[in-house]
Amino acid sequence: MKSVSKHIILKTENLSIGYPQKKQDKIIAKNIHLSIEKGKFVALLGKNGIGKSTLLRTLAKVQPPLDGNIFINKKNLTEYNNLDLATQLSLVLTERLPESQLTVFELVALGRQPYTNWIDTLSEKDIQKVMWALKETEITHLKNHRFYELSDGQLQRVLIARALAQDTEIIILDEPTAHLDIHHTIKIFSLLQKLVKNTKKTILISTHEVNLAIQLANEMILLSEEKISCGTASELIKQNAFDDLFPSDLINFNRTLEQFIIKKSH
């Protein structure tokens, strides 16, 4: 039987992330070797302060790596200029949007900036991409609303739609459900899972929703002080990789349930 070669869309080699400082660099994590396959929904997990956002920002060229290499479609990240990178990778951060009168359509249309001409006129193709992104994220009915009129859950869909309209192969989201209740958190996870299936795009998110990620993500990257583990839920469970993810005084991983559960006090 012929083996199908994997299309590795995002790869790191010996990557060190952190912050350059005059005396000595502040290293958050090092020796990071990742291989992310095209068309996968990948969740980056780990406790607060472990370096999830730093890793995502480094992969997206928002901040430079301290050491090592990052490749997108086998091309070193250093060889991409900002405009070329914006056609390969889109980024959704948790920051609040500045105040403006933009409608949902206009905000999503900002995703077309890498392709519009110097006077930012939308072509017919640009408009089609925006409408497609609105449809895929199920917010077409909101297109004429001002974005400040939206709930947090609706706004998160708008930001995902903007990334979709940018039409990149990779979408990176930093804590996309940080401000959402459990109901809207599940809806966003389900939406991302559906988008990966429908569009064949690669979606990488950082999240604290570990139990949801175990159920819905194709693969996970676990960041802990000792090591970085990658794989499917079943692979990571076999490696006991979840056991060291969080301090075990309050929660521990139940292999039978494939979930983290709260420890009962006696």
N, C-alpha and C positions, 0 to 999 in steps of 0.2 A: 504494500500500500504506500502511495506517494505521500511524503510528509509535506504539509503546507507550511511554507516559511512565514514566520510572523512579521508583520509590518510594525517595527518598533518606531514610534513617532517621536517619543521623547526619551532621551537617555542621558544619564550622568555618569561620569567616571571620576572616582576619587575626589568628589566634591566636598569642599569645606565651606560652611556658611557662617556668617557672623558680621562683625563690625570692625573695620580697620581703626586702630588707635595708635597714637604716637609711640608709646613704649612697647606695647605688645597687643596684637590683634585679639579681640574678644571672640573666641570661637564658640559658636552655639552647638554645632554638630559637624562631624568630619567623617571622611571615608564613606561618603554616600554614593552607593551604586544603584541606580534605578534604571529599569527598562519598562517603559509604559507602551502597551500595544495600542494601535489605532482602534477606535470604536469601542473603548472600554469606559465604564463608569468607575472611577478610582477615588477612594476616600482616604484622606490623610488624617490619622488619629494620634492623639497624645495629650498629656495633661497640659494645663495652662503654663505658658512660659517655656515650653520645651523646644520651640523654634518652628512651629508649623507655618506661621505667617512669614517668617524670615525665609524659609525654604521656598514658599510659593513666590514671594517677591523676587528671589534670586533666579528662579526658573523663568520668570517673566521679564527679566532684565531690568527690573525696577531698582535693584541694588546689585552691585558686583559680587561675584563669589570671592572668597579669600584664596581659594586654590581649586584646582581641578577643572573639568570641562563639562559643558552642557551641549547636547546636540538636539536639534529639531530636524526631523527628516534627514538625518546623517550629516547635517551642516552645522558647524560650530556656531553657537549663539553669538560669539564675537564677530562673526562675518555678516550678521544681519544688521542693516541699519533700521532705524525705528519704523520707517514706513513699510519696509519689507516684513518686519516682524509683526506689524499690525495686520498683515494679511494672512499670517500663520497662527497667531495666538491672540486671544482676547481675555481680558482680565476683569473680574467683578470683585471689587473690594467692599469692605463693610462701612466705609465712610459715608457720612450724611451728604446728600447733594446740596450744593449752594442754592439759595433762594432764586427763583426765576419764574417766569410765566409760561414755561414750556408745556406744551401738551404731551400726552403719552406718545403720539405719533412722532412729534418733533424730537423727543428724547431718544426714542428707538432709532430714529433716522441718523442720530449722531454716530451710530455704529457704522455708517457708510462712509465716514470721513476718509478712510484710506483710499477710497476709490473715486471720490468726487473730484471735479476739476477745481481750479484755484478760486472760483467764485462760489464754490459749494452748492452748485445747482444739482438737484437730484434728477438723474436720468430715469427713464421708464423702468430700466432694470433695477435701479436703486429702490424705487417705489415698490416694485414687485417683491424685492427682498424684505423690505420693511413689513409689508402686508403679510408675507409668509411667516415672518418671525412673530408677528402679533397673533396669527392663527395658531401656530405651533405652541405658543405659551397660553393660549385660550384667553386672550385679553383684547380681541378685536373690538368688542363692545365698549372698551374704555378709551379708544384711540383719540377722541376729542376732549377727554378730561384733562384738566391741569394736574400735573403730577403731585402737587401738594394736597390734592383732594383725596389721594389714595390711602388705603390702609397699608400697613407694613408688608402684609402678604402680597397685596397687589403690586406694590412698588418693587418688591423683589422679583416678581415675574417680569416687570418692565425692564429691569436691569439685565435679566437673563435674555429677554427679547433683544435688547440692544447688542449684547454679545453675539446672539444668533444672527442678527442683521449684518454684523461685521463679517460673517461667513468665513470664519477661521476653522481650521481642522481641530484646534485645541482650544477649549474654554476652561479657564482656571477661576474658581470661586473661593474666596476666603470667608469662611463662616457664613454661608448664605442664609442660614436659619437663626442667626444670633438673636434677633429681636422678635421671633415668632412664637406663638403658642404651639402646643403639641399637634393640634389639628392642622394648622398651616405648615408646620414643619414636615409632617408626613406628606402633605400635598406637594410641597416643593421637592422632596426626595423622589416622589413618584413621577413628578414632571421631568426631573433630570434623567431618571431611569428611562422614561418614555422617549425623551429627546435623543439619547444615545442610540436607542433601538431604531428610531425613525430616521435619524439624520446621519448615523454612522460617525458622528463626531466623537472626539475623546474629551471627556469631562473629568476634571480633577478638582476635588473640593477638600477643604479642611473643615472639620466638624468635631463637635463634642458629642454628637448623637451616635454613640458607638453602637448601641443595639440596632438602631435603624440601618446604619452602614453595613453591619454584619448581614442583615436581611436583604438589602437592596443593591449594594455596590457589587460590581464584578470582582474587584480586587481592593486590597487595602495596603497602605503603607503605615506601619506602626513606628512612631518615634518614642524612644525611651532613653534614659541616661546611658544605659549600657550598650544598646545596639539599635539598629534599624532593621525591621523585618518587613518583607513584602510577600504578597500572595493572596490566594482566595481565602475565604473564611475557613473552609475545611482544612486547607494546607496550614494555615496559621494556628488552628486549634490543635492539629497534630504536633506542631512544633512547641506547644504550650506558650506561644508568643503573647497571648493576651494576659497571662498571669502577672507580667511585670509592667503592664501599661499604667496602672494606677496603684497608689498605696493601698495595701490590702486590709487596713484597719476598718474601713467602712464598707467597701464593696469587694466582691471577688467574682471570678468568672466561673460560670456553671457550664461545664462541657456538654452535659446532657441537654440542657435548654438552649445552648449556644447563645447565652446572654449574660450580661453582668447583672448580678442581683445584690441587693443591700443586705449586709450582715445583720442578723437579728441580735439585739442585746439580750443577754440572759438576766 
